Amino acid sequence: MLVTTSLSYALSLVLVSKYFQTTSANSSDSPFNPRDYAKRTTSCKAVKRDANNQLVDIALSYVDINPSANTTLVMLHGWPSLWSTWSNQIQEFKHDYHLIIPDLRGFGPSTHPNDVKGSGTLYDLVGDLQCIIEDAKVESVVCVGHDWGTAICYEAARSRPDIITGVIGAVVPYIPSAGAYVPIKHLTSAIPKLTYQLFFDGKTAEAVEELNKDMRRTVRATLRTKDSPPPDDYLTSPHSFLDAWGHVEEIPPVPFFTPEEEDYFVEQYQLQGFKNTLQFYTDENRHASWKFAHEQGNHTIPQPVLAILPTDDPVADWVIASRLLHSEDFLPNLTTELLSGAHWVHLENPQQFNMAMRTWLNKYFPSQGSEAEALAVDDTYAGHVEGEL
């Protein structure tokens, strides 16, 4: 079974829960505002494959917080997220860990080789990650990912175990490349809500035009919660991404954003639009990513891994998917946590998400002072917890 059931881990969850209840009320942090954080920009080399593999420079932006901490967490967003969607995790961990939070190539101000079909493989993005880590002057990191960011973290841990010491992967499971390549068109009958990816791949220019037409509407259509869901037929069309929302004149605001956060998000997309963000969905990039890993052959990730899977993602049942993919067979140090919530579970239920993160981090990558905190929690609550158990 995927879900960890060890008594020691369960006990640690209880202890951290008590710690959260004690400390959250005393937090003096002001509400998150993405405009309060300065970005660094570094120049990185990238391959432009539609120009005979020409080597070009791209500019990657990232937020760098608490660089003096002894352990670094790099947080990678998915689609169509930005660095700022790690807001709750930044607020929670910024005093304990060194945080590096980039905008991936093609997102926000981070530029792209402008070859959406062929210059956005997972190994390209692992190369970007390495470039950012070097610019930040750190040697190793724990990779924290959501959605496609999780896929990048897993590929980084697989191909660069020298710099990736652990993985926290939210929403999507590890997809090993040990077997044959499977195009998306062969999966949509089993997972109908992957059908929109056929639109992004087969009609990329048309998809970009639709996404860019009203960026706020696109953002609001995509970033929903379990309690404020999209229409039932959302994501099931091979001809449109937004047509399921056609009957809704004004889509409600993003449930987990403040007005300032939503405005910032839209402004960041106005810099470049959605064009190169669709790199994840093209068959060329997907096949090249699979081929690179498949031919290397080392599909097992021995580092500690925490998989946080939502129970109410409208896209798929990721627990069942992970079993079908045999993810656990390739992750010998896997811990899995199931959390209530939809696709954006780290924004929808941040306290539970952060608690799962902190419990796992305290076990494998404790921050400075975390051992003392854990002992204090244990001294205060041990008797009470023992009685509960």
C-alpha positions as CSV (number, residue, x, y, z in Angstrom):
1,M,0.0,0.0,0.0
2,L,1.3,3.5,-0.8
3,V,0.2,5.3,2.3
4,T,2.8,5.2,5.1
5,T,1.4,3.6,8.3
6,S,4.4,3.4,10.6
7,L,3.7,4.3,14.2
8,S,6.7,6.5,14.4
9,Y,5.7,8.6,11.4
10,A,2.1,8.8,12.6
11,L,3.4,10.0,16.0
12,S,5.6,12.6,14.3
13,L,2.6,13.9,12.4
14,V,0.7,14.4,15.7
15,L,3.6,16.2,17.2
16,V,4.0,18.5,14.3
17,S,0.3,19.2,14.3
18,K,0.5,20.2,17.9
19,Y,3.5,22.4,17.1
20,F,1.5,24.1,14.3
21,Q,-1.4,24.8,16.6
22,T,0.9,26.4,19.1
23,T,3.0,28.5,16.7
24,S,0.5,29.6,14.0
25,A,-1.4,31.9,16.3
26,N,1.8,33.6,17.3
27,S,3.1,34.2,13.8
28,S,4.1,37.8,13.2
29,D,4.5,37.5,9.4
30,S,2.6,39.9,7.3
31,P,0.3,38.5,4.6
32,F,2.1,37.4,1.4
33,N,2.6,39.9,-1.3
34,P,4.6,38.8,-4.3
35,R,5.7,42.4,-4.9
36,D,7.7,42.4,-1.7
37,Y,10.2,39.9,-3.0
38,A,13.1,40.9,-5.2
39,K,14.1,38.6,-8.1
40,R,17.5,37.6,-9.2
41,T,18.2,36.9,-12.9
42,T,20.9,34.7,-14.3
43,S,21.9,33.9,-17.9
44,C,21.8,30.2,-18.8
45,K,22.7,28.3,-22.0
46,A,19.8,26.6,-23.8
47,V,19.5,24.5,-27.0
48,K,17.2,25.9,-29.7
49,R,16.4,22.7,-31.6
50,D,14.4,24.2,-34.4
51,A,17.6,26.2,-35.4
52,N,19.9,23.2,-35.8
53,N,20.5,22.8,-32.1
54,Q,21.9,26.3,-31.8
55,L,23.1,27.2,-28.3
56,V,21.4,30.4,-27.1
57,D,21.3,32.4,-23.9
58,I,18.1,32.6,-21.8
59,A,17.5,34.7,-18.7
60,L,16.0,32.8,-15.8
61,S,14.5,34.7,-12.8
62,Y,14.2,33.4,-9.3
63,V,13.6,34.5,-5.7
64,D,16.3,33.7,-3.2
65,I,15.4,33.7,0.4
66,N,17.4,33.1,3.6
67,P,20.7,32.0,1.8
68,S,22.5,31.4,5.1
69,A,20.3,28.4,6.1
70,N,22.0,25.1,6.1
71,T,19.6,23.3,3.8
72,T,18.2,24.5,0.5
73,L,14.7,23.8,-0.9
74,V,14.2,24.7,-4.5
75,M,10.5,25.0,-5.4
76,L,9.4,24.3,-8.9
77,H,5.9,25.3,-10.2
78,G,3.8,23.6,-12.8
79,W,1.4,24.9,-15.5
80,P,0.1,27.5,-15.5
81,S,1.7,28.5,-12.2
82,L,4.4,30.9,-11.3
83,W,6.9,31.2,-8.5
84,S,4.3,33.1,-6.4
85,T,2.0,30.0,-6.1
86,W,4.4,28.8,-3.4
87,S,3.2,31.6,-1.2
88,N,2.1,29.5,1.7
89,Q,5.3,27.4,1.7
90,I,7.4,30.5,1.5
91,Q,5.6,31.9,4.6
92,E,6.0,28.7,6.4
93,F,9.7,27.8,5.7
94,K,11.5,31.1,5.0
95,H,13.0,31.3,8.4
96,D,14.2,27.7,8.6
97,Y,15.4,26.9,5.1
98,H,17.2,28.5,2.2
99,L,14.5,28.9,-0.5
100,I,15.1,29.2,-4.2
101,I,11.9,29.7,-6.2
102,P,12.3,30.2,-10.0
103,D,10.0,31.0,-12.8
104,L,10.6,28.2,-15.3
105,R,11.7,29.0,-18.8
106,G,8.9,30.7,-20.7
107,F,7.0,31.8,-17.5
108,G,6.8,35.3,-16.2
109,P,10.1,37.1,-17.0
110,S,12.1,33.9,-17.6
111,T,12.8,33.7,-21.3
112,H,12.8,30.7,-23.7
113,P,14.6,29.6,-26.9
114,N,11.3,30.2,-28.6
115,D,11.0,26.7,-29.8
116,V,7.9,25.5,-27.9
117,K,7.8,22.1,-29.7
118,G,11.3,20.9,-29.1
119,S,13.2,23.0,-26.6
120,G,11.2,22.3,-23.4
121,T,12.2,18.7,-22.4
122,L,12.5,17.7,-18.8
123,Y,16.2,17.4,-19.2
124,D,16.3,21.0,-20.6
125,L,14.6,22.1,-17.4
126,V,16.9,20.1,-15.2
127,G,19.8,22.0,-16.9
128,D,18.0,25.3,-16.1
129,L,17.7,24.1,-12.5
130,Q,21.4,23.3,-12.4
131,C,22.3,26.7,-13.8
132,I,20.1,28.5,-11.1
133,I,21.6,26.4,-8.3
134,E,25.1,27.3,-9.4
135,D,24.2,30.9,-9.6
136,A,22.8,30.7,-6.1
137,K,26.1,29.2,-5.0
138,V,24.7,26.0,-3.4
139,E,25.9,22.5,-4.0
140,S,22.8,20.4,-3.3
141,V,19.1,20.9,-2.8
142,V,15.8,19.2,-1.8
143,C,13.6,19.6,-4.9
144,V,9.9,20.5,-4.1
145,G,7.6,20.4,-7.1
146,H,3.9,20.8,-8.0
147,D,2.4,19.4,-11.2
148,W,5.0,19.6,-14.0
149,G,7.4,20.9,-11.4
150,T,7.1,17.5,-9.7
151,A,8.1,15.8,-13.0
152,I,11.2,18.0,-13.2
153,C,12.1,17.2,-9.6
154,Y,11.9,13.5,-10.3
155,E,13.9,13.7,-13.5
156,A,16.5,15.9,-11.7
157,A,16.7,13.4,-8.8
158,R,17.1,10.5,-11.3
159,S,19.6,12.1,-13.6
160,R,21.5,14.4,-11.1
161,P,21.6,12.6,-7.7
162,D,24.8,14.5,-7.0
163,I,22.8,17.7,-6.5
164,I,19.3,16.5,-5.6
165,T,19.3,15.0,-2.2
166,G,15.5,14.5,-1.8
167,V,12.2,15.1,-3.5
168,I,8.8,16.5,-2.3
169,G,6.4,15.9,-5.2
170,A,2.9,17.3,-5.1
171,V,-0.1,16.0,-7.2
172,V,1.5,13.9,-9.9
173,P,3.3,10.6,-9.2
174,Y,6.7,9.5,-10.5
175,I,6.4,8.3,-14.1
176,P,9.3,6.0,-14.8
177,S,10.5,5.7,-18.4
178,A,11.3,2.0,-18.1
179,G,8.6,0.9,-20.4
180,A,7.5,1.9,-23.9
181,Y,6.6,5.5,-24.8
182,V,2.9,6.2,-24.6
183,P,1.5,9.2,-26.5
184,I,-1.3,11.2,-24.8
185,K,-3.8,10.2,-27.4
186,H,-3.6,6.6,-26.1
187,L,-4.4,7.7,-22.6
188,T,-7.5,9.9,-23.0
189,S,-9.9,7.0,-23.2
190,A,-8.8,6.0,-19.7
191,I,-8.3,9.5,-18.4
192,P,-10.7,11.7,-20.3
193,K,-9.6,14.9,-18.6
194,L,-6.2,14.7,-20.3
195,T,-8.0,15.4,-23.6
196,Y,-7.2,19.1,-23.5
197,Q,-3.5,18.2,-24.0
198,L,-4.3,17.0,-27.5
199,F,-5.4,20.6,-28.2
200,F,-2.3,22.1,-26.7
201,D,-0.1,19.7,-28.8
202,G,-2.0,19.4,-32.1
203,K,-3.2,23.0,-32.3
204,T,-0.6,24.8,-30.3
205,A,-1.0,28.2,-32.1
206,E,-4.7,28.1,-31.8
207,A,-4.4,27.2,-28.1
208,V,-2.1,30.0,-27.4
209,E,-4.5,32.5,-29.1
210,E,-7.3,31.2,-26.9
211,L,-5.3,31.4,-23.7
212,N,-3.9,34.9,-24.5
213,K,-7.3,36.4,-25.5
214,D,-8.4,37.1,-21.9
215,M,-5.6,36.2,-19.5
216,R,-7.6,36.8,-16.4
217,R,-10.3,34.6,-17.6
218,T,-7.8,31.9,-18.4
219,V,-6.2,32.1,-15.0
220,R,-9.6,32.1,-13.2
221,A,-10.8,29.1,-15.3
222,T,-7.7,27.0,-14.4
223,L,-7.0,27.7,-10.8
224,R,-10.0,26.3,-9.0
225,T,-10.6,24.4,-5.8
226,K,-12.7,21.4,-4.6
227,D,-15.3,23.9,-3.2
228,S,-15.2,26.2,-6.2
229,P,-14.8,23.7,-9.1
230,P,-14.8,24.1,-12.9
231,P,-17.7,22.7,-15.0
232,D,-17.8,18.9,-15.2
233,D,-16.8,18.8,-18.9
234,Y,-13.8,21.0,-18.4
235,L,-10.6,19.6,-19.9
236,T,-12.4,17.1,-22.0
237,S,-12.4,18.9,-25.4
238,P,-9.7,18.3,-28.1
239,H,-10.7,21.6,-29.7
240,S,-10.7,24.1,-26.9
241,F,-9.4,24.7,-23.4
242,L,-12.0,27.2,-22.2
243,D,-15.2,26.2,-24.0
244,A,-16.6,24.4,-21.0
245,W,-16.8,27.9,-19.3
246,G,-18.7,29.4,-22.3
247,H,-21.9,29.7,-20.4
248,V,-20.3,31.7,-17.6
249,E,-20.1,35.4,-18.3
250,E,-17.6,36.2,-15.5
251,I,-15.6,33.4,-13.8
252,P,-15.3,34.0,-10.1
253,P,-11.9,35.1,-8.8
254,V,-9.2,32.5,-8.0
255,P,-10.3,31.3,-4.6
256,F,-6.9,31.1,-2.9
257,F,-5.5,34.4,-4.2
258,T,-5.9,37.9,-2.8
259,P,-6.9,40.5,-5.4
260,E,-3.3,41.7,-5.3
261,E,-2.0,38.2,-6.0
262,E,-4.4,37.7,-8.9
263,D,-3.4,41.0,-10.4
264,Y,0.3,40.2,-10.1
265,F,-0.3,36.8,-11.7
266,V,-2.1,38.3,-14.7
267,E,0.6,41.0,-15.1
268,Q,3.3,38.4,-15.1
269,Y,1.6,36.5,-17.9
270,Q,1.2,39.7,-19.9
271,L,5.0,39.8,-20.2
272,Q,5.2,36.8,-22.6
273,G,1.8,35.2,-22.9
274,F,1.3,31.5,-22.7
275,K,3.1,30.4,-25.9
276,N,6.2,28.8,-24.6
277,T,4.5,27.5,-21.4
278,L,2.9,24.8,-23.5
279,Q,6.3,23.1,-23.9
280,F,5.2,20.4,-21.5
281,Y,2.4,19.2,-23.8
282,T,4.1,18.8,-27.1
283,D,4.7,15.2,-28.3
284,E,8.2,16.2,-29.5
285,N,9.2,17.3,-25.9
286,R,7.4,14.4,-24.2
287,H,9.0,11.8,-26.5
288,A,12.5,13.3,-26.2
289,S,12.2,13.4,-22.4
290,W,11.2,9.7,-22.3
291,K,14.0,8.7,-24.8
292,F,16.6,10.5,-22.7
293,A,15.7,8.7,-19.5
294,H,14.8,5.4,-21.2
295,E,18.2,5.1,-22.8
296,Q,20.1,6.0,-19.6
297,G,18.2,3.2,-17.9
298,N,18.7,4.2,-14.2
299,H,15.0,4.6,-13.4
300,T,15.2,4.0,-9.6
301,I,15.4,7.1,-7.4
302,P,17.1,6.1,-4.1
303,Q,16.8,9.5,-2.4
304,P,14.1,10.1,0.2
305,V,10.8,11.0,-1.5
306,L,7.6,12.5,-0.2
307,A,4.6,12.2,-2.5
308,I,1.6,14.4,-1.6
309,L,-1.4,13.4,-3.5
310,P,-4.8,15.1,-3.5
311,T,-7.9,13.1,-3.1
312,D,-10.2,15.3,-5.3
313,D,-8.2,16.3,-8.3
314,P,-10.6,16.5,-11.3
315,V,-7.9,15.4,-13.7
316,A,-7.2,12.0,-12.3
317,D,-7.1,9.7,-9.3
318,W,-3.4,9.9,-8.7
319,V,-3.3,7.1,-6.2
320,I,-4.7,4.7,-8.7
321,A,-2.4,6.2,-11.4
322,S,0.7,5.7,-9.2
323,R,-0.2,2.1,-8.8
324,L,-0.7,1.5,-12.5
325,L,2.6,3.3,-13.2
326,H,4.4,1.1,-10.5
327,S,5.8,4.3,-9.1
328,E,6.5,2.8,-5.7
329,D,8.7,0.0,-7.3
330,F,11.2,2.7,-8.4
331,L,11.1,4.8,-5.1
332,P,12.5,2.6,-2.3
333,N,12.5,5.5,0.2
334,L,8.9,6.7,-0.5
335,T,6.5,8.3,1.9
336,T,3.0,9.1,0.6
337,E,0.5,11.5,2.1
338,L,-3.1,11.9,0.9
339,L,-4.6,15.3,1.4
340,S,-8.2,16.5,0.8
341,G,-8.2,19.0,-2.1
342,A,-8.1,19.4,-5.8
343,H,-5.2,20.1,-8.1
344,W,-3.8,23.1,-6.3
345,V,-3.7,21.3,-2.9
346,H,-0.7,23.3,-1.6
347,L,-2.8,26.5,-2.0
348,E,-6.2,25.0,-1.1
349,N,-5.1,23.3,2.2
350,P,-1.8,24.9,3.0
351,Q,-1.7,24.0,6.7
352,Q,-2.0,20.3,6.1
353,F,0.4,20.5,3.2
354,N,3.0,22.3,5.2
355,M,2.6,20.0,8.1
356,A,3.3,17.0,5.9
357,M,6.3,18.8,4.5
358,R,7.7,19.8,7.9
359,T,7.2,16.3,9.3
360,W,9.1,14.7,6.5
361,L,11.8,17.4,6.4
362,N,12.4,17.1,10.2
363,K,13.0,13.4,9.6
364,Y,15.4,13.6,6.7
365,F,16.6,17.3,6.4
366,P,16.2,19.0,9.7
367,S,16.8,22.8,9.7
368,Q,18.9,24.6,12.1
369,G,17.0,24.6,15.4
370,S,14.5,22.1,14.3
371,E,15.8,19.3,16.6
372,A,15.4,21.6,19.6
373,E,11.9,22.5,18.4
374,A,11.0,18.8,18.0
375,L,12.3,18.1,21.5
376,A,10.3,20.9,23.0
377,V,7.2,19.7,21.2
378,D,7.9,16.2,22.5
379,D,8.4,17.3,26.1
380,T,5.2,19.3,26.0
381,Y,2.9,16.9,24.4
382,A,4.4,13.4,24.8
383,G,2.1,12.4,27.7
384,H,-0.9,13.8,26.0
385,V,-0.2,12.0,22.7
386,E,0.6,8.8,24.5
387,G,-2.8,8.9,26.1
388,E,-4.5,9.6,22.7
389,L,-2.8,6.7,21.1
